């Protein structure tokens, strides 16, 4: 019996080496996706952007068109308010205006979120 199991196991391994399953064969076994399984909206072009925020290229264009102050204009205030260093920033449409959403890593290790009106550079909120 043990010899039969050993022969069967080695025969199976040899057959698997000769005929490895293909990806196409695996996909052929899958049922077709139903229409309700499809996403309702196409995925965003760049997933790392927050909803309602502009890309880096868009941010540069907004500054060039004088619709937003440069991020450098609010950097010192953001770091002072957050008691630390900027670790991220986004330019977003909020409530009909452009807003810089700035994240600061404070000296205590907490992340502080600060909002600035992008047109004027004035502080909106800090939390």
Secondary structure, DSSP 8 states (H G I E B T S, - for coil): -HHHHHHHHHHHHHHHHHS---HHHHHHHS----GGGS-SS---S-TTS-TTB--HHHHHHHHHTTSS--THHHHHHHHHHHTEEEEEEEEEEETTEEEEEEEEEETTS-EEEEEEETTT--EEEE-
